[in-house]
């Protein structure tokens, strides 16, 4: 039996492992992937982070390269593996979790490799596990070809012809710009787009968010409450330029898809060969089978990652405590807090 089991070996999990190792407690990280960093390697080929290297590192290890430069997904994956190696973190890969329960004060983690017992559990599996596609597809036929951004890799995957990209987040923006280099692209969004430069006055925008105290402002502070009300912007101006130059056609929300015909909220219709759904993910915590651990809607109950269930913790949740909680630059702060709580409470 372990003192601590950390479920998930992405950036949040290994940041927690970094601090748990300093306590001397016995622990292990478990992850369903075959290697560290696979969640980054599995994303689309052209992905570049909008956080510079200085803000894409975990406690105790700087990223290689210019601090103001922006890492690729492969750099990020390689960095996470280096982090695990440098800190000699114990990890069981190819280990998927089907349930977590608690009996007589002991956590039972059921996996494809058998049951693992622990005195404490840290859930670091990520806030968004299931790809979300809105329920607007009335009749699925051979056309259009459809895929979610989680399975999009490059334009080569897609058949020729016009493409509809659905979703106004940063993934949708980057994929729309990439596809518009060689085909007709329409981008459908449900809200007006807001753009933020990646750099300002020669410094990354995340430098300025840090300087003015927004990046790590607590969710219940004045700055944090103000920041939480703001819609996430599109970082960079490439998409804006493409829209202004008519290389990407902007449309409002998709309300219905019937075969290859798409109906938009302005009552216009258009036919597409391909739809790429950049519509995000939804949380899935039904595998946590502990009474009182989840809210009525299935979300984790916690205060700064500390569950009301003794010995249960979370890390990597959006706004777990501050804006950076779900970003690489913020998980270290949250990891330090939950492990400190673990030590002080003895549970």
N, C-alpha and C positions, 0 to 999 in steps of 0.2 A: 504494500500500500504506500502511496506517495503522500507527502505533506501537501503538495500542490500539483494539480494537473491543469495545464493551459490548453484550451481547445482552440486551435487555429495558430498557424505559424507564419502569418503575414507580418507586416510591420508592427501591428499592435501587439500580437502575441509574443514576438521576439523581444520587443521593448519591455514587456512584462517579465519575460524570462531573464533579461539583463539584470533587473532589480531583484527578482526572487533569488537568483544565484548568490547575490551578495548577502543574503540572510542566512545561508547555510541550510535552508530547508531542502529536503529531497523533492525533486520536481521533474516533470517531463512535459514537453510540448507534443501535441498530436495533430496531424494534418492529413487531409485526404489526398493531397497532391503527391506526385512522385518525386518532386524536388522543390527546394525553396525558391520562391519567386515566380512560381508557375502562374499565379493569378495575374501577374504583370505580363509575363511572356505570352499569355493567351489573349491579350487584348490586341486591338488592330495595329498593323505593322507600323503605321506612320505616327503613332502616339508619342507626343512629347509633353512632359509635365509642364504646367504653367507656374509651378513653384520652382525657384532656382535651387541649385545644389545646396546652398547654405541652409535652405529651409526644407530640404528633402533628406536630411540625415537624422539618424537616431543617436541617443546619448552615447558618447564615448568613441564615435568613429565618424570622421569627416568623409564626405564623398570625394573621389578623385575628380580632377578637372577644375575649371574656373568656378569659384563660388557663385558668381553672378550668372553663370550659364545655366541652361535648362536641360536636365537629363532626359534621355530617351527611356522607353519602357524596358529595354534590354539592360541599360545601365542600372536601372532601379532593381531589376531582378538580380543582377550580378552583385550589387551592393548588399542586398539582403543576405545572400549566401555568404559573402565575406564577413558580414556581421555575425552570423551564426558561427562561422569557423573561428573568428577571432575570440569570441566569448565562450567558445566550447559549450554551446547550449545543447542539452540532450533532446533529441527529437525522434519521434516515431512517425515516419511518412507512410503513405498509402494506408492510412488509418482513418476510416470514416466513422462518424458518430451517429448512431440511430436514436439514442435516448440518454438522458441524464436524469437520475432519480436520487432520492436521499432516504436512507433507512438507518435508524438507530444512530444518527449523527454522522454516518459515512456516505459519501457520494459514490454512486455506482454509474460508471460511464460505459454504456454498451456500445461496442464497436465491431467492425468486421474482423478484428483480430482478437476478440474476446472481451471480457469485462475488466475494466480498470477501476481500482478503488482509490479514493483520495479523501483527505480530510478537508481540502478546499478545492474549489474549481474557479478558474477564470475563463469566462466566455469571450474569446477573441476571434470569433468566426466571421466578423463583419456584420454590419447592420442590414445589408441588402443582399439576400441570397438568391431570390427568385426573379428572373427577368419579367418585367411587366409589359403587357401589350393591352391597351384599352379595349373594352368589349364593343368594338365598332364593326368588326368583320361579320357581315351578315351571311355571306356565302363564300367559302373558300374553294377556289378552283385552281386549275393549273397556272393561271395567271391572276394576279401578278406574283412574281417570285418574291417571297417575303422572308426576312430574317431580322433578328434582334441585334442591336449593336454589340451584345456580348459574344456573338458568333461571327461578327463582321471582321475580316482581316485586311482585305485590300479590294480595289476595284475589279481585279481579275475574277473574283467570285461571282460577279453579277452578270446577267445577260445584257446584251446590247439594248439600247433604248432608254427612254426617259425614266428617271429615278425620283421617287418621292422620299425625302428624309423627314421623319416625323419626330419632333422634339426640339425645344429651344435651349437645351443645355450645352455645355462645352463639347461633349461628345458629338452631338448633332451638328454643331457648328464646324468642328474639325472634319467630320466625315463629309458634310455637304461641300466644303471647300475642296477637299481632295477629289471628290467625284466630279465636281464642276470643271476640273481640268480637262476632261475628255468627253463629257456627255451633258445632256440637258438635265438640270437639277432643279427641283422644287423643294422648298423647306416649309413645312407646316408647323406653326407654333400657336400655343394657346394664350400667350401673353406677349405684350410688346417686348422686344429685345433690348437689353441694356448692355452696353459695352464698356469695358474697363481696359486701359492700356496695360500691357505686360510690364512696361517700364515707364518711369516718370522721372524727369530731370536726371537721366543717366543711371538711375537705380531701379531695381525690380520693385514692382508695386507692393510685394509682400514686405519689403523693407519699410515702406511708409506705413503699411497697416500695423507693423510691429512698433514703429516709432510713436505713432499716435495712440497706441494702446488698444487697438481693436482686435488684433490677431489672437491675443490670448485673454481677452476680456471675459470674465466669468459670465455665464448665462444670466445670472440674476443681478448683475451690476447695471448701472444706468447705460453704460456704453454697450454692454452685452445685449440688454433688452432692445436697444435701438438697432443694433446690428442684426439681430435675429429677425427683425421685421423686414429687412431688405432682401429682395430676390437676388439669388446668386447671379452675378453678371457673366457675360461671355468675355473671357480674357483674350485680349488681342483684337485687332481691327480687320483681320483678313476677311472675315465673313461680311462685315459692313461694306468693304470695298467691292466684294463680289456682288452684293445686292445692289449697290449704287450703280455698278457697271452692267447690271442686268444679266450677270452670269449665273446668279442664283435668283430664282423667282420666289418671292415670299407669299405664303398663303396663310389664312387663319386655321383654326382648329379643324381636324378631321372629325366628321360626325358619323360617317358610314362608309364601308367598303363592300361593294357588291361585285364579285369577280374582279376585273381590272379597273372598274369604275370607282372613283373616289369622290365623295360628296363632302364639301367644306361648309363651315358654319356661315359663310356668306352666300350659300345656296348655289355656288358654282360647282361644276363637275369637270373631272378630267380623267383620262385614262393613263395608266402607268404600267410599264413592264416590270418594275421592281419597287418594293417598299422596304426601307430600312427603318425599323422602329428604334429610335433613340429615346425611349420613354422610361428609362430607369428601371429600378428594381423595387421589390417589396420585401419587408422582413419576413422571416419564417422561423419562429421559435417554438413551434409545437412539439419539438423533440425534447424541450425542457419540461419534464413531467414532475414538477414540484409545486405543490399547492402554495399559492401566495407569491410565486416568483414572477408571474406575468399579470399584466392588467387584463381587463375584460376584453380588450381588443387584441390581446396577444403580444403586447409590447413589454419589454423588460421593465420591472419596477426597480428603481435604484436612486441613490443620491450620490452623485459624482462617481458612479460606477460601483457603489457599494449596495448590494441587495439587502432587503429586509430579512432574507434568509441567511442565517449565520454561515459564513464560509463561502458564500457565492458572490462573485464579482464579474463585472463587465468592463471591457475596454474597446475603444475604437468606434463608439457610437457617435453619430452627429450631435454636436452640442452636448456631449456628455457632461462637459463643464465649460468649455470655451470653443470658439470658432474653429480652432485647430485640432479639436479632439478626434476628428475623423481624417485628419491629414497627417502625413509623416512628421511634420514639424511639431505637432501637438501631442502625439500619443505618448511621448516620453514623459511629459509632465503628468499626464493622467496615470501612467504606469507607476511612477514614483509615489503618487498619492495612494493608490489602492494597495500597493505593497507595504507602505508605511502603516496604513490602517490595519492591514493583515498582521503586522508585527505588534502593533500597540494593543489590538483587541485580542490577539491570540487565537483568532478564528478567521 
